[in-house]
Amino acid sequence: MAAGAGTRISARQLIGLIGELDPGKPVYDALAERVRLLVTDGRIPAGTRLPSEREFAVQTGRSRTTIVAAYQSLRDAGYLVSRRGSGSRVTLPGSDRRNAAAGSRTIDFARAVPPPVEGLRDIVVRAGHRMAEALDGPGFDLLGNVTLRGSIAQRYTERGLPTTPDQIMVTMGGQHAISLIAHTFLARADVALIEAPTYPHAYDALRRAGARLVTTPVTTAGWDLEHLRDTLAAARPALAYLVPDFHNPTGASMPPEVRVEVARAARALGTTLVIDETTADLNIDRAWDDGPFARHAKRRSPSDGSGIITVGSLSKSIWGGLRLGWIRADTAVIRRLANARPAGDLGTPQMEQILGEQILAAMPQLLGRRQELLIEHRTVLTRLLQEHLPQWIVPHPEGGLSLWVQLDKPASSALTSLSEAHGLSLVAGPKFSVDGAFERHIRLPFTSPIADLEDGVLLLAQAWKQFSVRDVAGPEAPRLPSMV
Ligand SMILES: Cc1ncc(COP(=O)(O)O)c(C=O)c1O
């Protein structure tokens, strides 16, 4: 992301984010379309002030008339508000308006949000009578209630990583955990290593905590261990954020022997590993399970987590509406997090935790149901894509919630804009990296209802066809004219 909400984006940053323009449109229109996309997918946060029309015209080498027309088009579509004296700020128009523009409802291929796992409704109903217990105390706590922490710790222990309740902090989801860890353990200008691509809200949290980011590649085939080790050695990051099980967005799994090496390299350099296992319970058909990554920590004493902090969550395996996650770490780390936490929030609601206890007791059955849904949905989306977009390379992930699809042209952002006009919301590949790469990729979640997967792929194919027809340069070298 180039700028935080309420801040200013420079003309150079904006030009970098806009990249290549769609050749099939007048320049002002193509420019406005790109800015709309950047605002919609959050790469330019709402509230960001754009450069003045005059400055932007000078920096892009375009005529003032073109830039004025682009800004006007953004204003007309509700993406820009200009006030004399305070410049032009981007905004998000109401979703009603977007849906109206599409002429119907919008199908959501942007969020990888699965439905509540089958069986959850019964658990909620049964837990209902226990909710009143929350009224006996303050109803929230910083560390989490001891029963739930005990159940989470027991699950780690059963999976091969001995854990005590005081090594667990219950959080309000995985994202909350990542943000709390980032703000507690990073100082301004510390280096943090992330994967490319990666889960965007994680790198955003690290950056907002002041980190300078370095990246290591991950593909659908996995990690490049040599690159990862070299980058750790060269950058000596304070923290490395990794998603080793059913990596978002590629779906890749880190092989056990690579885990051993990564843990060893990080330990030798004093780099804290933040291992995000939010997606680790989303196995579809991976034949092996190496247990929690932190099994590879070398403990020197019972209170020594050897620099591995694990993040977990029920959002993906059970339901995102629960907002229940956790951090597993050495007890000293948990204490530091507990000291830092009240600056951001005062604790996790007790009612949610009561439900969490019931869910953990039924975890094996619930995960079995989740797996059935994922198998079916992955199969359907794969078949639809092979049928309607055979020119794309569709991977076969062994777990996770989405397909990291390779397009036959580097046009992910253009596809995202066009799809929006067709009533399909997507997140363009570049959103998953900090440097705007991945124009050849799009993440397609298979979490929507089957009917939406079917309708969504038809819309996707229509949008791609429209794009291909307009692409005068041919499929292999779509040299869209650069805007600068
Ligand atoms: C890898 C990863 N970590 C964390 C999160 C956030 O999880 P939660 O909804 O529990 O905050 C997500 C959500 O997409 C994710 O994919």
The ligand as a Tripos MOL2 file, in Angstrom:
@<TRIPOS>MOLECULE
LIG
   16    16     1     0     0
SMALL
NO_CHARGES

@<TRIPOS>ATOM
      1 C1         -3.0370  -16.4280    6.5240 C.3       1 LIG1
      2 C2         -4.1020  -15.6820    7.2660 C.ar      1 LIG1
      3 N1         -3.8470  -15.2170    8.4920 N.ar      1 LIG1
      4 C3         -4.7640  -14.5270    9.1940 C.ar      1 LIG1
      5 C4         -6.0000  -14.2670    8.6740 C.ar      1 LIG1
      6 C5         -6.9870  -13.4810    9.4910 C.3       1 LIG1
      7 O1         -7.7260  -14.3670   10.2360 O.3       1 LIG1
      8 P1         -8.9130  -13.8990   11.2030 P.3       1 LIG1
      9 O2        -10.1580  -13.8410   10.4020 O.co2     1 LIG1
     10 O3         -8.9140  -14.9630   12.2510 O.co2     1 LIG1
     11 O4         -8.5350  -12.5790   11.7710 O.co2     1 LIG1
     12 C6         -6.3180  -14.7290    7.3870 C.ar      1 LIG1
     13 C7         -7.6100  -14.4210    6.7930 C.2       1 LIG1
     14 O5         -7.8050  -14.4930    5.6040 O.2       1 LIG1
     15 C8         -5.3410  -15.4610    6.6670 C.ar      1 LIG1
     16 O6         -5.5900  -15.9290    5.4530 O.3       1 LIG1
@<TRIPOS>BOND
     1     1     2 1
     2     2     3 ar
     3     2    15 ar
     4     3     4 ar
     5     4     5 ar
     6     5     6 1
     7     5    12 ar
     8     6     7 1
     9     7     8 1
    10     8     9 2
    11     8    10 1
    12     8    11 1
    13    12    13 1
    14    12    15 ar
    15    13    14 2
    16    15    16 1
@<TRIPOS>SUBSTRUCTURE
     1 LIG1         1 GROUP 0 **** ****
